[in-house]
Amino acid sequence: MKVVIDESVYLFLKENKIKLSKQMTIVISYLKFNPRMYAMIADDDNAQHFIIKGIDFGYMIYGEVVYYFRLQICKIKYKIKSKIESVYMN
């Protein structure tokens, strides 16, 4: 299974110096075995989300590819340099 992270999500994490590599490694290993294990977004079977350190990550499943497309701050623990808007695929 291939995991693709949207450029806006990657740049937001990098710009704000938010490091989640250990937690993301664990989540990605779970997704390889069961990509639909996390809660759905708006009754869409292919769109799920999970939360790490107060950041809600949304992802879509396209066959053998998991695509991270959305990032939302749930609880602000960080000093944010820039705001990010949710990016949805057509």
SVG drawing of the C-alpha trace seen along z (x, -y; Angstrom):
<svg xmlns="http://www.w3.org/2000/svg" viewBox="-23 -33 33 39">
<polyline fill="none" stroke="black" stroke-width="0.4" points="0.0,0.0 1.3,-3.4 0.8,-6.5 0.7,-10.0 0.6,-13.2 -0.8,-16.3 1.7,-19.1 -0.4,-21.6 -0.5,-19.2 3.3,-18.6 4.2,-22.3 2.0,-23.2 3.6,-20.7 7.1,-21.6 6.6,-25.3 5.2,-25.1 7.9,-22.6 5.4,-20.0 7.1,-16.6 4.8,-13.6 7.1,-11.0 6.8,-8.3 3.0,-8.6 2.6,-8.7 4.7,-5.6 2.4,-3.7 -0.7,-5.0 0.6,-4.1 1.5,-0.6 -2.1,-0.2 -3.4,-1.5 -1.4,1.0 -3.4,3.8 -6.8,2.2 -7.2,-1.1 -10.8,-1.6 -10.2,-1.2 -10.6,-4.9 -13.9,-6.9 -15.6,-7.9 -16.1,-11.5 -19.7,-12.4 -20.9,-8.8 -18.2,-8.4 -16.8,-4.8 -13.5,-5.9 -12.9,-9.0 -11.7,-8.5 -9.9,-10.6 -7.7,-10.2 -6.3,-12.6 -2.7,-13.0 -1.7,-15.6 -4.8,-17.7 -4.5,-17.7 -7.2,-15.9 -5.9,-14.3 -8.3,-13.3 -7.5,-10.7 -9.1,-9.0 -8.6,-5.4 -8.2,-4.9 -7.6,-1.2 -4.1,-0.6 -3.3,-4.3 -4.0,-6.2 -4.1,-9.9 -3.8,-12.5 -5.8,-15.4 -7.0,-17.4 -5.6,-18.8 -7.6,-20.5 -6.5,-21.8 -8.7,-20.5 -6.9,-21.8 -4.3,-24.4 -1.1,-23.5 1.2,-25.1 2.0,-28.7 0.7,-28.6 2.6,-30.6 0.1,-30.1 -3.5,-29.0 -4.4,-26.0 -7.8,-25.5 -9.2,-22.1 -8.3,-20.8 -10.7,-18.5 -10.3,-16.4 -12.9,-16.6"/>
</svg>
